[in-house]
């Protein structure tokens, strides 16, 4: 299928062609016709599936087709709500790319920076507003944002909104939306609270699920390194140098850990920087720009900060710390191997993380291969008992005592 077959208008087809797109992704093939029919949509799609274009392209077409007052004041007709500043900026850039020939105006608002430029843009009017929940609610309370003319509401990354504690703000915003509207709801996972929120928002929605979250991209080569916690930094430097990796995203569990790793890599003459919620917006954008341009070899990120990072030709993802939620592993590795390209992921597993590794292996179709060809292999003591499972936030599965090992490799326990 081509974009022409989706019934898109010439201004958008021209922009899509400029972007080098030829074939829509599965989520785009299924979502665009539904949105153009003005139906509510409930979409479940993992990172890298192309869902931003899946809602941005048809929203632009709908607004362009019914632009009754093109030369007058522009009321907010579409609102896109997203959890992070980086993702808001990425979506704003997408609306610019796809809507460059439509004459529609779009603006983005988010916290962490002065509101002056944002309020000035709102005073001048806009067709499409992309926003993070906190700043949007703040400007609504100040009287800068009015949603009476809203036609399309997009809630993106709903599960991450829940993780970041935005659900209460979202419910406050929803109360201010007009009842007559089209709602597009996207989430990578569907925990009960998110499913309840979707049910309260959507009117007889079309439900789409593309590439279930438990299925990693088939083109990604995955391997895990069993390593003591104290040796992880040395292993990271070793791999970056030995594999001649030119651009990689490194995931860590904590903000402090991200800073510590970036400093260690810089001392080893590897150009690196960290991105996380404690850094101001200018520092985060500078790090992203340097990474995209190739001035940085490594970007170290926490999971929340990494939402919205969309880097073309990202060849490697490294899990410095294994996540305690198996689905998060799939989201992380989905940063590479996009659009049919191949990708490589390395994961470091210390003694306390072995239970996390087991949970991940139970979720994905094939167990992750253990790479033993490195100088920092974990020493195995014959009579050593299984290390206790570290405390988690309660999101991961219970530890299974039937976890078996063979040659220091996790293997499936058929009796479990």
N, C-alpha and C positions, 0 to 999 in steps of 0.2 A: 504494500500500500504506500502511496505517496501523499504528501501534504495537499496536493491538488485534489485528490480524491476525497478529502475530508470536507470539501465545500468552503474553503477559506477564500476570503476576498483578495483581490490583487495587491492592495497595499501591504497586507500581512504576508502574502506569499513572497513578495519582493524582499521583505525584511528577512524572512526565514531563509531565503536563498542566499542573501548576503552573509548570513551567519554560517553558511556551509551545510545546512541541514538538508537532507534528501529524503530520509525515511523516518517517519515518526516512531517513537518507542511504543511498546505495548500499552503503557498507561495513557499516552497521548492518543493513540488510535481509539481507545475505548472512551476516554473522558471527553475529548473535544466535541464529538457529535452530541453527547448527552448535555453538555453545557450549552451548546448552540440551540438546543431544543428548550432551554430555560427550565430544565429539571434540576432538582436538588441532587447532590452527589455525595456519596460516602465512599472515599477512596482509601484503600490500605496499600501502601507502596513503600518499599525500603529506599534508603539513601541511594542516589545515583540513578533512579528510574526515569528521571525527566519529568517529574510531576509539576515543577514550576511552569514549564511551558504548557503543561496539560491544563492548567487553569488560567494562565496569563493570556495565551493566544485567543481562546474563545471569548474571554471577558473583554478583551480589546475589540473583537469583532462585534459583540453585542452592543457595546457602548458607542462604537462608531456608526453602526446601522441606525441607532435611535438618538443620534446627537441632534436634538431638536433646536438647540440654541447655541450653535458653534461659536458665535461671535460675542455672546453675552457672558455674564459672570458664571464661572464654573463651580457648580455644587459638587460635593463628594458623592459620586454615584457608585463607586466600588471601594470596598475596604478590605485590605489583606492584613490579617493579624498573625504575627509570627513571633517566636520566643526570644530571639537574640538580635543584637545589633548587626552582627555580621550577616545573618540570614536576611534581615530586612534590607540591607544594602545590596545583597546579591539579587533579591527579587526586584528591587527598584531598577537595577541594571538590566534585568531581563525584560521588564516592561519598556525600558528605553529601546532595547534592541529590537523587540518584536513590534513595537508601536511607533517606530520612527516616522512612518509615512501616514499615520492616522490622524494627526493633529490633536490627539488627546494628551492632556497634561497629567503628570504623575509626580507625587512628592513622597518623601519618606521622613518619618519622625521616630526618634528613639532617645533613651536616656543616656546619661553619662557625658553630655555636652550641653552647652548653653542652648536655651530654647529660642533665642531671638531670631535666628535665621529661619527656624521652622515655623514660628508664629507669623513671620512676614509672608512666607509662602502660603500659609493657610488663609491669610487675609486677602491675598491676590486670587484665591480660588484654585481648585484643582479637581480633576475628574476622578483620579485614582489615588488613594492614600494607603501607603504601606506603613505599618506601625508595630511597635512592641507594646504590650499591654500597659505597663506602668506609665510611660510617657503619654500614651493616648488617653488614659483615664485622667491623668493630671491636666492635660490641655482641654479635655471635655469639661472638667470641673471649672476651669478658668474661662470657659465660654469661647474658646478658639475653634472647637470642632463641633460641627452640626451635621447630624446624620439623617435628617428628615427626608432627603432626596435619595437615600441609598437604594440601589437596585441589586447589587451583588455583594455578598459577604463571604469572604474566604477565611477559614480558620486552618492554618497550616501548622504541621508538627504538633498536633494536639497532645500527644503523649509526652513530649518534652515540656509542654506548658505545665502539665501535671507535675513532672519531676522538679520543675523550677518553682513550684508554688504559686502559679499564676491563675489557677482555676477560679479563685474568688474574684479577682479583677475581671476575668473574662465574663463571669456571670453578671457583674455590674454593667459591663459594656453591652452585653446582649439585651439587657432591659431597655436600653436606649435605642435599639434598632427598630425600624418600622416592621410591622408584621408582614406586610407584602414585600417580599424580597426573595431572591434566589440565594441559597446557601450551599457552599462547597466546603466539605469537611475532609481534611486529610490527616492521617495518622499512620505511623509505621507499625504500631501495635495497638491493641484494643483492650486495655485493662477495663475493669467494670466501670470505674468512674468516668472514663472517656466514652464508653459505650452509652452510659446514661446521659452524658452531656449531648452526644450526637442525637439520641432519641428525642431530647427536648428541643433541639434546634431544627431538625430536618423534617420536611413534609414529603412523605412517600418517596424517599430517595432511591436513586439507582445505586446499587452497591457494587463496587469494583475492587478486586484484589489481584494485584499483579506482583509476581515473584514473592511468595510468602517470606516473612522475616526469617524463618528458620532455614532458608535456602541461600547459602552464599553464592556469589557469582561463580559460574563454573570455570571461567578463564583465570581465576585467581589461584596461584600456587601458594599453599599454606604450609608452614613448618613451625615447630616449637622447639625451643632450646631450654633444657633443664639446667638451671643455673642457681647458685647461691645468691641470695639477695645482695650481699656485699660485692659480688662480681658483676652485677648487671651493667654498671657504667662502663667497665672495662670491656665487656662483651659488645656493648653498643659501639664503642669507638673502633673495636676490632672489625666488626661487620661493615661499618661505614667505609673503613679504609680498604679492607680486603675485597669487598664486592664492588668497589668504585661506584657507590650509589650517588647519583647526582641530585636527586630530589626525593625526600621522604618525609612523611608525617609521622611523628612519634607520639603515642598516647601514654599519658601518665594519669595516675589516680587523683593526685592532689596538685593544687596551685604551687605550693612550695616545692614539690617534686619537679614540676615543669621548669621552674627557675633554676633549680640545682642542676638539672641535666643540661640545660642550655649553657650554663656557665662552664660546666665540665667539658662540654664539646668545644666551646670557644678556646679553652686552655689547650685543647689538643689540636688547635688550628683548623677546626671544622666550623664553618660559618653557620651559626644557629641562633635562634631566638625563641622565646616562649610566648604563648598567647593564652590568657585566662581572664577570669572575671575581675581580678584585682587590678589589672592594668587599665589605664584610661583609654578612651576611644582612640586618641591620636596614636598612642603606642601600639594598639592592636592593629589599626589600619596600616601603620608603617611596616609592621612585621609581615602582614599579609601581602602588601605590595612588594616588599623585598623578596618574599618567597615566590610569588607568582612570576616576578621578573627574572628569577634565577640568581639574585644576589645572595640569597640564603640557600644553603644546602639542606638544612634541617629546620622544620618547624615543630616545636614541642607544644602539645595542646592537651587540655582537659576535655572531657567529652562534651560538656555544655558549650564551651568556647568554640569547639570544632564544628558545631552545627552552623551551616551556612558557608563553610569553606568548600569552594568548588574549584578545584585546580585541574586544568587539562594536563594530560600526560603524566599524572602522578604514578610513578612506577612502583613505589614501595610504601607500605604502611608497617610500622613497627609498634607492637604492643609492649612497651617497657614494663607496664603493670597489667596483668590480666584483669578484666572486669569481673565483678562478682555477679553480674546479670548476663546470662548467656546471649540474649538478644543484642546487647550492646556490642559484643564482639562482632556480630554480623554487620551492624551499622558501621563500625570502625573500618573493617576491611573493605566495605563497599566504596570507600573513598578512592580505591584503585580498581583497575579492571573495568572501567566504564566504557559504554558505547561499543562493546565487543572487543575492546583492547585487553591485552593480557596484563596481569598484575602479580606482585609478589608480596606476601606478608610474613613477617617474622614475629613470633611471640616469645617472651621470656617468662618462664614459670619457675618460681622458687618453691621451697618446701611448703610454705603456708598457702600457696595458690593452687596446689595440686587438685583440691576439691573443685575449684573453679574450672580447671581444665576438664575434669570429668563431666561437669555440667554442660560445658560447651560441646564436647564430643557427643553427648547424648542428643543435643539439639540439631547439629548439622549432619548431613547425609553420610559423610565419611570422616573417620577420626583424623585429626591433624598429625602429620608425620613428624616424628621426633628426629631432630638433626643432632647427631653426636659428634660431628666433625668440627669441633671448636675447642679452644684451649681452656675453657672455663667450665668443663662438665661438672655437674653436681656429684660429689662423692656419696656413694651409697653404702651405708652400714648394714651389714647382714641382719643383725638382730634389732634394728631400729623399728619402732612402731610408727604407724601412720601418724603424721603430724595432725594435731587437732585443727578443725576448720576455724579460720579466723572469723571474728564477728562481722556481720554484714548489715545492710540496711533492711534486711528481711525480704528483699525482692527476689533473691535467688532460691534455688531448690534446696531441700534438706540434704545434708551429707549422707551418702550411702556407705555404710561400713563394709559393703561387699566389694569395694573398689579393689581390683586386682592389678598387679604389676608384673611385667615380664621384660627383663633386660632394660629396666628403667623406662618402659613404655607403657602408657595407659592402654588397656585392652578392654573390650566390652565384656561385661559379666552377664552371661546368658541367664543366670539364675535370678538376677535382680528383677 
